[in-house]
Amino acid sequence: MGWLLAAGLAWGQAGQSEDTLPPPPAGKTWKMVWHDEFDGKQLDETKWETPPDGPRKTGWWMRKAVLLDGQGHLVIQTSREGDKIIGGCVRTKGKFEHAFGYYVARVRLQKEQGHWSAFWLYGPGVQTVGSDGRKGTEIDIYEKFWPNDEVQHTLYWDSSGKDEKSRLKTVTVPGIREGWHTFSLWWKPDEYVFYVDGKETWRINPGGICQVPEYIKLSDETNTWCKDITKARLPDEFLVDYVRVFDLVEK
């Protein structure tokens, strides 16, 4: 993709949407500080790692579910092997961990039911209880659970059993399952602002904003709250064209 971020297409005009950076505050400008365009034929392991193969919710995460298609896209595939549902995950843990800024991914969502893709931020502090999320909040920039026009933004903190707290926003975007769409977060010191295709969809301060660096995750998995995976035509996949992170800097 080109380096210039064009204005996002209107919802329902599926196909080529990119993102529009929000206007910066006076005296500031946006600077890209990290990105992956997924060029080449192999995942860039200086930027990403895959978790060890093993059980995940009601399925499995396995390295072989993750690949580059050679056309500038990350592919995370969901497939069936016997009685196992195989999905995958990539993360920047230990390679890029960052606080605040603007995070955007351009994604083509999965087609089938029973599994969900996500673009999210995470860190060990998510398990810390009593800081109102300041020491760590799971920030799900988007989750796509069901075969409809809905996507979800979710926040989790104090994620230690009965203490877990969360807030969520479900957004209806006509045509979201067709073509390419951008999912974005402006993580400010005092609030989170979420976007789909460059349009603001949720602005929130749940009482505490994460103040510590977190890493990026792109994942696909299955669980009981998804529609019935046995009725899905597998393999299915979701694609990521790019992930980019921007900071505000002085002009």
C-alpha positions in Angstrom: 0.0 0.0 0.0 1.1 3.6 -0.5 2.4 5.6 2.4 -0.3 8.3 2.1 -3.4 7.6 4.1 -6.4 8.4 1.9 -9.8 9.3 3.2 -11.8 6.3 4.2 -14.7 5.2 2.0 -18.2 5.6 3.3 -19.6 2.6 5.1 -21.1 0.1 2.6 -18.7 1.0 -0.1 -16.7 -2.1 0.5 -13.4 -2.8 -1.2 -10.6 -0.2 -0.9 -11.1 1.7 2.4 -8.0 3.2 4.1 -7.8 5.3 7.1 -7.8 9.0 7.9 -5.7 10.1 10.8 -7.6 12.4 13.1 -6.6 16.1 13.2 -3.7 16.5 15.7 -3.8 19.1 18.5 -2.4 22.5 17.7 1.4 22.5 17.4 1.5 18.7 16.9 1.8 16.4 14.0 1.6 12.6 13.5 4.7 10.6 13.0 4.7 6.9 12.1 6.8 5.0 14.7 6.2 1.4 13.7 4.6 -0.5 10.9 4.4 -3.7 8.9 3.1 -3.8 5.4 3.5 -7.6 5.2 5.5 -7.5 2.0 7.6 -10.6 1.1 6.9 -14.2 1.7 7.7 -14.8 5.3 6.5 -13.2 8.6 9.1 -10.6 9.8 10.2 -12.2 13.1 12.0 -9.0 14.1 8.5 -7.6 14.5 6.3 -10.5 15.4 6.2 -13.8 17.2 3.6 -16.6 17.2 2.6 -18.2 20.5 3.6 -21.8 21.1 1.3 -24.3 19.5 -1.3 -25.4 21.9 -5.0 -25.3 23.1 -6.8 -21.9 23.0 -10.4 -21.6 24.2 -12.3 -24.4 22.4 -9.7 -24.7 19.6 -6.0 -24.5 19.0 -3.5 -21.8 18.1 -0.8 -23.2 15.7 2.0 -21.5 13.8 1.0 -23.2 10.5 -2.2 -21.1 10.5 -0.2 -17.9 10.0 1.4 -17.0 6.6 2.0 -14.3 4.1 0.4 -14.6 0.7 3.2 -12.9 -1.2 0.8 -10.2 -2.3 1.3 -7.9 0.7 -1.1 -9.6 3.2 -0.9 -11.4 6.4 -3.2 -14.4 6.4 -4.5 -16.1 9.5 -6.5 -19.2 8.6 -9.0 -21.2 10.5 -9.2 -24.9 9.5 -10.4 -28.3 10.8 -8.1 -31.2 11.5 -10.1 -34.2 12.8 -11.8 -32.9 16.0 -9.5 -29.9 16.3 -10.3 -26.3 15.1 -7.0 -24.7 14.2 -6.5 -20.9 14.3 -3.5 -18.6 14.9 -2.1 -15.5 16.4 0.8 -13.1 15.9 2.0 -10.6 18.5 4.7 -8.0 19.1 5.5 -9.2 22.6 9.1 -8.3 23.5 9.6 -6.7 20.1 7.3 -3.6 20.1 5.5 -2.5 23.2 4.2 1.0 23.3 1.9 3.3 25.2 -0.4 5.9 23.6 -0.7 7.0 20.0 -2.8 5.9 17.0 -3.0 2.3 16.0 -4.6 1.2 12.7 -5.0 -2.1 10.8 -6.5 -2.6 7.4 -8.4 -5.9 7.4 -10.5 -8.2 5.3 -12.7 -10.1 7.7 -13.5 -13.8 7.8 -16.6 -15.0 5.9 -17.8 -18.0 8.0 -19.4 -18.3 11.4 -18.0 -20.0 14.5 -14.7 -18.2 14.9 -13.6 -14.6 15.5 -10.8 -12.3 14.4 -9.4 -9.5 16.5 -6.9 -6.7 16.5 -6.0 -5.9 20.1 -3.4 -4.6 22.6 -2.3 -6.5 25.7 0.2 -6.6 28.5 0.8 -8.5 31.8 -0.6 -5.6 33.8 -4.1 -6.5 32.5 -4.1 -9.0 35.4 -3.3 -6.3 38.0 -6.3 -5.7 40.3 -7.1 -2.3 41.8 -5.5 0.2 39.4 -8.7 0.9 37.4 -6.8 -0.4 34.3 -4.0 2.2 34.6 -1.4 -0.6 35.0 -2.8 -2.6 32.1 -6.0 -2.8 30.0 -6.8 -5.2 27.3 -7.9 -3.0 24.4 -9.7 -4.9 21.7 -9.7 -2.4 18.8 -12.1 -4.7 17.1 -13.5 -8.1 17.5 -15.7 -9.8 14.9 -17.8 -12.5 16.4 -20.9 -13.1 14.3 -21.9 -13.4 10.6 -23.6 -10.0 10.5 -22.8 -6.3 10.1 -21.7 -5.9 13.7 -18.2 -5.4 15.1 -17.3 -4.9 18.8 -14.8 -2.7 20.7 -14.0 -4.0 24.2 -12.0 -3.0 27.2 -11.0 -5.5 30.0 -9.0 -4.7 33.2 -8.6 -6.3 36.6 -8.7 -9.5 34.6 -8.2 -11.9 37.5 -11.2 -14.1 37.9 -14.2 -12.5 39.7 -12.5 -9.1 39.7 -12.5 -8.7 36.0 -14.2 -5.5 34.7 -15.1 -4.7 31.1 -16.8 -2.2 28.9 -17.9 -2.7 25.3 -19.5 -1.1 22.3 -21.2 -2.9 19.5 -21.2 -1.0 16.2 -23.2 -1.8 13.1 -21.4 -1.1 9.8 -23.3 -2.1 6.7 -21.1 -4.3 4.4 -18.5 -4.8 7.0 -18.0 -8.4 5.9 -17.2 -7.4 2.3 -13.9 -5.9 1.1 -11.3 -4.1 3.1 -11.9 -2.0 6.2 -9.7 -0.1 8.7 -10.0 -0.5 12.5 -8.3 2.2 14.6 -7.7 3.4 18.1 -6.4 6.8 19.4 -5.1 5.9 22.8 -4.8 9.2 24.7 -3.6 9.6 28.3 -7.1 10.5 29.3 -9.4 8.6 26.9 -9.7 6.0 24.2 -11.2 6.9 20.8 -12.2 4.1 18.4 -12.8 4.3 14.6 -14.0 2.1 11.8 -13.1 3.3 8.3 -11.9 6.6 9.8 -15.2 7.3 11.4 -15.4 7.7 15.2 -17.4 4.9 16.7 -16.7 5.1 20.5 -15.1 7.6 22.8 -14.7 6.5 26.4 -12.8 7.0 29.7 -14.0 4.0 31.9 -12.5 5.5 35.0 -8.8 4.7 34.4 -6.7 4.8 31.2 -3.8 2.4 30.7 -0.5 4.3 31.2 1.9 1.5 30.4 3.3 0.0 27.2 1.4 -2.9 25.6 2.0 -5.1 22.6 -0.1 -5.7 19.5 -2.0 -8.9 18.7 -3.8 -10.1 15.6 -5.6 -13.4 16.2 -8.4 -15.7 15.2 -9.9 -18.3 17.5 -13.1 -20.1 18.3 -15.2 -20.3 21.5 -18.7 -21.3 22.7 -20.1 -17.8 22.3 -19.5 -17.8 18.6 -22.1 -19.3 16.2 -21.8 -23.1 15.6 -18.3 -23.8 14.1 -19.6 -27.2 12.8 -21.7 -25.3 10.3 -18.8 -23.3 8.9 -17.2 -24.1 5.6 -13.5 -24.4 6.4 -10.9 -23.4 5.8 -11.7 -19.7 6.2 -9.3 -16.8 6.7 -8.9 -13.2 7.5 -6.3 -11.0 5.9 -4.4 -8.0 7.2 -2.9 -5.5 4.6 -1.0 -3.4 7.2 -0.6 -2.4 10.8 0.7 1.1 11.5 1.4 3.0 14.7 1.7 6.8 14.9 2.8 9.1 17.7 2.1 12.8 18.2 5.3 14.9 18.0 6.1 18.6 18.0 5.9 20.3 14.6 
